[in-house]
C-alpha cells in the first residue's frame, strides 16, 4: 500500500476531505493556480528547486555530498526527495488531489 493510498487516511478525516474536494471544480482550481498569491508561491517552489540544485552542486564540488550523511542538507537522497516533492506539488492537478481522497468529480462539474 502506497502512502498516497486513501486507505491510510482515517475514515472520518477522509470523508471530511472528500466533502471539501467535492465542491471544487476544475475551473475553480485553475483560477486558484492563476491567482497572484498562488503564482508567487509556485515561483517560490521553482526557485527553491533551483537553489537546492545549486547547493547540491556546490557540495558535490567541495566533496561534502555524502550518501548516508545524517545532515539532510548534505545527503543526496534527502535533497533529491525535496526536489521531487517540490516539483510534484508545483505541477499538481485537481484530479490527482481528488484521486488521493477517492473522489472523482462528476463530468458536468469539471468544466
KEBA-181890 format. One record per residue (C-alpha): chain; x, y, z. Coordinates in pm, whole numbers. Layout:
# residues N
<ch->A X->X Y->Y Z->Z>
...
This chain:
# residues 111
<ch->A X->0 Y->0 Z->0>
<ch->A X->142 Y->338 Z->-102>
<ch->A X->139 Y->642 Z->126>
<ch->A X->-76 Y->818 Z->-132>
<ch->A X->-337 Y->542 Z->-98>
<ch->A X->-653 Y->684 Z->64>
<ch->A X->-668 Y->376 Z->288>
<ch->A X->-404 Y->546 Z->508>
<ch->A X->-649 Y->822 Z->599>
<ch->A X->-880 Y->762 Z->896>
<ch->A X->-1239 Y->729 Z->770>
<ch->A X->-1368 Y->1049 Z->935>
<ch->A X->-1079 Y->1255 Z->801>
<ch->A X->-1111 Y->1105 Z->455>
<ch->A X->-1486 Y->1180 Z->442>
<ch->A X->-1437 Y->1539 Z->559>
<ch->A X->-1165 Y->1594 Z->297>
<ch->A X->-1378 Y->1428 Z->29>
<ch->A X->-1665 Y->1660 Z->116>
<ch->A X->-1435 Y->1961 Z->80>
<ch->A X->-1300 Y->1843 Z->-256>
<ch->A X->-1648 Y->1772 Z->-392>
<ch->A X->-1720 Y->2144 Z->-407>
<ch->A X->-1412 Y->2233 Z->-614>
<ch->A X->-1440 Y->2233 Z->-992>
<ch->A X->-1151 Y->2215 Z->-1238>
<ch->A X->-1227 Y->2574 Z->-1337>
<ch->A X->-1206 Y->2692 Z->-974>
<ch->A X->-879 Y->2503 Z->-927>
<ch->A X->-736 Y->2666 Z->-1241>
<ch->A X->-845 Y->3009 Z->-1114>
<ch->A X->-665 Y->2935 Z->-786>
<ch->A X->-349 Y->2833 Z->-976>
<ch->A X->-351 Y->3166 Z->-1161>
<ch->A X->-418 Y->3381 Z->-855>
<ch->A X->-125 Y->3623 Z->-796>
<ch->A X->-63 Y->3484 Z->-447>
<ch->A X->-59 Y->3127 Z->-577>
<ch->A X->164 Y->3233 Z->-867>
<ch->A X->408 Y->3377 Z->-613>
<ch->A X->405 Y->3056 Z->-412>
<ch->A X->458 Y->2846 Z->-726>
<ch->A X->751 Y->3071 Z->-819>
<ch->A X->893 Y->3017 Z->-470>
<ch->A X->878 Y->2640 Z->-527>
<ch->A X->1057 Y->2675 Z->-863>
<ch->A X->1323 Y->2898 Z->-706>
<ch->A X->1365 Y->2651 Z->-418>
<ch->A X->1434 Y->2370 Z->-667>
<ch->A X->1696 Y->2586 Z->-840>
<ch->A X->1855 Y->2674 Z->-504>
<ch->A X->1865 Y->2309 Z->-391>
<ch->A X->2022 Y->2200 Z->-720>
<ch->A X->2286 Y->2473 Z->-696>
<ch->A X->2359 Y->2388 Z->-332>
<ch->A X->2392 Y->2019 Z->-421>
<ch->A X->2636 Y->2100 Z->-700>
<ch->A X->2841 Y->2316 Z->-462>
<ch->A X->2851 Y->2036 Z->-202>
<ch->A X->2946 Y->1782 Z->-467>
<ch->A X->3228 Y->2003 Z->-590>
<ch->A X->3352 Y->2055 Z->-234>
<ch->A X->3343 Y->1680 Z->-163>
<ch->A X->3081 Y->1725 Z->111>
<ch->A X->2789 Y->1549 Z->-57>
<ch->A X->2780 Y->1204 Z->103>
<ch->A X->2538 Y->914 Z->73>
<ch->A X->2409 Y->832 Z->421>
<ch->A X->2513 Y->1164 Z->578>
<ch->A X->2297 Y->1231 Z->883>
<ch->A X->2273 Y->1601 Z->797>
<ch->A X->1988 Y->1609 Z->547>
<ch->A X->2130 Y->1908 Z->356>
<ch->A X->2442 Y->1704 Z->274>
<ch->A X->2265 Y->1378 Z->188>
<ch->A X->2190 Y->1338 Z->-185>
<ch->A X->1884 Y->1120 Z->-120>
<ch->A X->1730 Y->1386 Z->105>
<ch->A X->1794 Y->1668 Z->-142>
<ch->A X->1664 Y->1454 Z->-428>
<ch->A X->1346 Y->1386 Z->-229>
<ch->A X->1296 Y->1756 Z->-159>
<ch->A X->1337 Y->1844 Z->-526>
<ch->A X->1099 Y->1571 Z->-642>
<ch->A X->839 Y->1676 Z->-382>
<ch->A X->860 Y->2044 Z->-480>
<ch->A X->825 Y->1958 Z->-849>
<ch->A X->531 Y->1726 Z->-778>
<ch->A X->347 Y->1989 Z->-574>
<ch->A X->424 Y->2260 Z->-828>
<ch->A X->254 Y->2065 Z->-1106>
<ch->A X->-26 Y->1901 Z->-909>
<ch->A X->-363 Y->1876 Z->-1079>
<ch->A X->-710 Y->1871 Z->-922>
<ch->A X->-760 Y->1515 Z->-1050>
<ch->A X->-455 Y->1399 Z->-851>
<ch->A X->-590 Y->1553 Z->-531>
<ch->A X->-937 Y->1412 Z->-588>
<ch->A X->-798 Y->1069 Z->-668>
<ch->A X->-600 Y->1076 Z->-342>
<ch->A X->-922 Y->1126 Z->-149>
<ch->A X->-1104 Y->867 Z->-357>
<ch->A X->-1327 Y->1132 Z->-511>
<ch->A X->-1381 Y->1180 Z->-881>
<ch->A X->-1573 Y->1487 Z->-989>
<ch->A X->-1886 Y->1435 Z->-1199>
<ch->A X->-1826 Y->1530 Z->-1564>
<ch->A X->-2067 Y->1826 Z->-1551>
<ch->A X->-1873 Y->1988 Z->-1263>
<ch->A X->-1528 Y->1956 Z->-1420>
<ch->A X->-1562 Y->2228 Z->-1682>
